[in-house]
Amino acid sequence: MQKLVLDLAERSMWTGAEAALGLAAVELADIPVWWAAPIALVAASAKSWVAGRLIGRPGTASTLPAAKDPATPSGLGA
């Protein structure tokens, strides 16, 4: 249950950060606000790529440690 709560908190935090980044970008660029959604999607893709290849475990987009990530197969993160 604790892993699920941590996963939910991580996903919520990253979604909020990506949305805020999208809104900040459209404000700074002085472009229509509907561009915030595509910018947030690019930020999400970039975060997933970095997390899955550089800081996370291959095959997941989680930034949680393996022991706390529900996507980690049993026995690998314990």
Secondary structure by P-SEA (a helix, b strand, c coil): caaaaaaaaaaaaaaaaaaaaaaaaaaaacccccaaaaaaaaaaaaaaaaaacccccccccccccccccccccccccc
